[in-house]
């Protein structure tokens, strides 16, 4: 969008980096912002200025005064999967960070924000077998490693709604499960333990030609959204003239556990040594929660391009070429850092 300027917070993270590049491709003048002191010149070499800002310190946003920002995409904040459990940091980086950004917007005359929430705000409606409406009343899990995270996200969303009602900010609150993308760091925290992400472990096992078991009911389905479809929602929200609201992001065809594993074996296993697949119905079923994304399709022209096979092929290509290595490093670094003993 020629002449419009977008500021991306959390630009060095998984969603922020791809969103910054997609907004630039869509015609926005993009400013990238992250907590990291340096982006290793990743953005500068693409014509995108980078600012190091800690959003938990409102004085730091003074570095961004006078930039003439039209839209903010806020992907900053801690994730429970990327850090040891720290409720104070979740509240500070998500809730307090958001109000600092909203006050920056007020002072700069910017009136549009794109913000990712969590599907755990609709925890009570998971596992119903019915796609969840985006405007379903929100809550939070009473326990678990996503409880405080959902509380922090809900508070941030409530603040955004207040600024919408008081000051006329348009807001696009995006809800989704995992956004699949290649990142060289295949590890995360689950139940306060560092471990390889399940789908990355499946890819590695398939690449090694190891046996893979399908646990529980093989027909349980997942939303499989690829990063390059997700960024289309971000760019469409950025150009939208609507007031916004809550938008679910789902996949074009929900993928069953069996389809997922067979697809991974097809794409990642060596042709001369494909993984053998067996079944273990004694193990617990995988989670199955679905999102109704018809509103996103209607209002934000969301038409996913990547089916599961196309996603896997692009994922494998990025795994081999590592296009973000200047920003994120390589898989060898993270394997050495986290992979020992896992």
N, C-alpha and C positions, 0 to 999 in steps of 0.2 A: 504494500500500500504506500505508494510514493508520497514522501513528505511526512508520514506519520512515524513516530518514534516509540519503540517498545523497550522497556527495561525488564530484564529477566533476572530475578533473584534466584539464588541456588543454581547459577549457570554452570558450575563445575560438577554438578551432580548428574545422576542418570537421566532424569527427565528434563532438567534445565538445559543441558548441553545440546541435546537434539532439538529442543524447542527453540533455543536461540538461533540455531542454524536454519530451522524451518521458517521462522519469522523473517529472517533476512532474505531467504529465497522467495518469500511471499511479497517482498517489496518494502518491508519496514526497515528503518534505520534502527539498528539494535544496539543497546548497551548491555553488556554482561556484568553481572555482579555476583561475587561469592565471598565466602569467609576466608578462603585460601589467600595467602599473601600474594601468590603468583599463579597465573594460569599457564606458566611456561611458554608464554607468547602464542598459545593456541588460538585465542580469539583475535589478538592483534594482527596476526598474519592473515586473517580472513576479513580484515577491515572492520572489526567489532572492538570498540574500546572496552577494557576490563577494569573494574574497580574492586578493590578488596574492602569489604564492609561487613562488620559484625552487626546483624540486625537487632541483637539483644541490647545493644548500646545505642540509644536514639541519637546521641551526638554524632555517631559515625555516619548517619545518613546525611549529615551536612556536606559530606564529600560529593553528594549527588545534586546539590542545589543548582537550579538554573539550567537544567538539561532539556527542558521542554518536552517532558515525557507525556505521551498520550494514553498509553496502556501499560499496565504492570502485569507480568506473569510471575507469580510468587511460588517458586518451588523450593524455597529455603526451609530449614527446620530439620531437627533430628528425626531419625527413623528408628523404631525399636529393633529393626532387623540389622541396623548398621552400627549400633553402639551397645555397650553393656548397659543394663537397666539403670536409668537415671531420671526419675520423675521430674526433678527440678529443672533439668535441661530440656525435657520435653515441653514443659510449661513455658520456660523462658524463650526457647527458640521458636515455638509454634504460636503460642497465645500472645506473649508479650512482643515477640518479633512482629506479629501481624499488626498489632495496634500501632507499633512504631512506623510500620509501612503505611498504614492508613493515615496517620498524622502527617507523614511526609507527603502523601497524595493530597491531603487537604491544603497543605501549605504551598504546593506546587501547581494546584489547579488541575490535577489529573483525576479523572472520574471513571476509570474502568480498571477492574482487577480480575484476573483469572487465578483461581486458587484450587488446589487439589485437596479434597477431603478424604476420608477413609470409609471403606464399605462396612467397617465395624461400627459405624454410627447407626447401622440398621441390623445390628447383630441379632436382635430378637426375631428377625424375619428370614434369617439364613435357614437353609435345610428344609424349606417348606415345599420345594418342588415347583414353586411359582416364581416367575421373574418379578423382581421387586420394583415397584414404582419409584421414580426418583424423588417424589415429593412426600414419601411416607414419613411420618413423624420419627424424629431421630432419638437415639438413646446411646448407651455404651455398654460394653460387657462388664459384668460385676467383678470379674477377676481376670487374671492372665496378663501376658506381656503387652497386649494391645488395649488394656483398659484405660490407663492414664493417657495413652496416645490418643484414643478416641475422645476422652474428656477434653484434652488440649485442642484437638481439631474442632470439636463442637463449639468450644468457647471462641475460637478464632472465627468460625463461621457466623456465630451470633454477633460478634463485633462487626463483621463485614455487613451483615444484614442491618445493623443499626446505622452504619454510615450510608447504606443504600437508602434507608427510610428518612434519615435526617438531612443528607446532603445530595441525594440523587445519584450516588455512585451506581453504575451498572456493574453487576458481578456475575461471574460465571463459575459456579462451584462444580468441579468435576469429580465424579465418584467412579472408582474402578477397582478391580482386584489387581493381580500382578500385571504390570506392563512388561511384556517380554522383549528383551533386547540383549545384545552381547555387551557385556562389561568384563574386562579382564579379571575383576575380583568376583570369583564364583562363590564366595563365602559370606555367611551372615550369622547373626545371633538368633537362636531359637531356644526358648526356655532357658535363657541366660547362658547358653553354651554356643561357642563358635563351631559351625559345621558348614559343609558344602550345601548349597541350595539343592533341594531334591531334583529339580529338572536338570540342573547342571551335572549332578551326580549320574543321572540316567544317560546324559550325553557322553559323559566320560566312560561309563561302563560300555555303552554301545561302541564308542571309538576303539575300545580295547577288545571288542568281541566277547565280552563277558555275558554270562547268563543274566537275564532280567526277569523278575517275577512280577506279575500283575496282582496286586493285593485286593482282596475284597471283591466287590461288585465291579466288573470291568466296564459296565455301561454307564457308570456315574460320569457326569459331564462337567467341563470347566469352561469359563470364559477365557479365550486365548486372544488377547489384544497385543498387536505388535507396535513397537515404538513409532514406526513410520505411519501408522494409522492414527495413533494417539496425537501426534503433532498436527495432524489435519484438523482435529477438534480445536487445538490451541489456536491455530492460525484463523480458523473460521470464527471462533469466539472473538479474536482480536479485531476482526473487521465487522462484526455484527453490530447492527443498530438497535438491537433489543436491549431491554433492561437486564436480561439474563435470568438466572435462577439456578436450580439444581439439575445437573445433567449426568446421567449414567453413561458409561462407555463399555460396550460389550463387543463380542466378536461376531463376525458374519455367520459363522456356523459353530455352535458350541461343540467342543471336541470331547469325546469319551476317553476314559482312561486307556482303554485298549487302543483306540485310534492314536492317542498321544504317543504311547510307547512304540507301537508299530511304525509310526512316522519317524520317530527318533532313530530307531534301528535302521530304517530304510536310508535315511540321510547320513547318519554318522558312522554306521558300522562298515568295516572293510568288506568289499564285495566277496572276497575269498574267505572271510571269517565272520559272517553276521552273527549277532547275538542270538542265542536261543531264548525264546520267550515261553515261560510257563505260568501257571496260575496258582495262587495261594488264597483260597476263599476264607481261610481261618483268620487272616489278618483283617484289621479294621478297614472299613470303607474310606475312600478318599472323601474330602469335603465336597459338597455340591450346593453351591449358591449361585443364583442367576440374577442378572440385572435386566430390567426393561429399558432399552435404549431408544425406543421409538420417538421420544421427545427430542433426543439428540439428533436423530435422523431428520426429523421435521424442521427443527429450529436452527440447527447448525450444519445441515447438509452433510451429515455423517454417513458416508458410504465406504465401509472398509474395503481396502484393496487386497490385503494380504490374507489369503486362507492359510490353513496350518502348514501345508506343504511349502508354499511360497515363503512363509515366515521362516521355516527351518532352513531353507536353502540360503536365504539372505543372512540369517544368523550365522550359518557355517562360513559364509563368505567373509563376514566381518570378524569371525573368530580367527580366520586364516590371515586376514590383511591388517587387522587391528587399526582401524582408521582414527581412533581416539587415543592412540598410545602417547602422543605428545602431551595430552591433558591428563590421562589416567594411568599411564605406565602399561606394562604388559602382564600377561597371565603368569609368566615365570616368576615375576616379583611376588605376586600374591600367593602363588603356590608355595614359594619358599617361606613366606611370612606366616601363613595360616595352615598350610597343608600338612605340616608335620604331625603325625599321630592321628590324622583324621582319615 
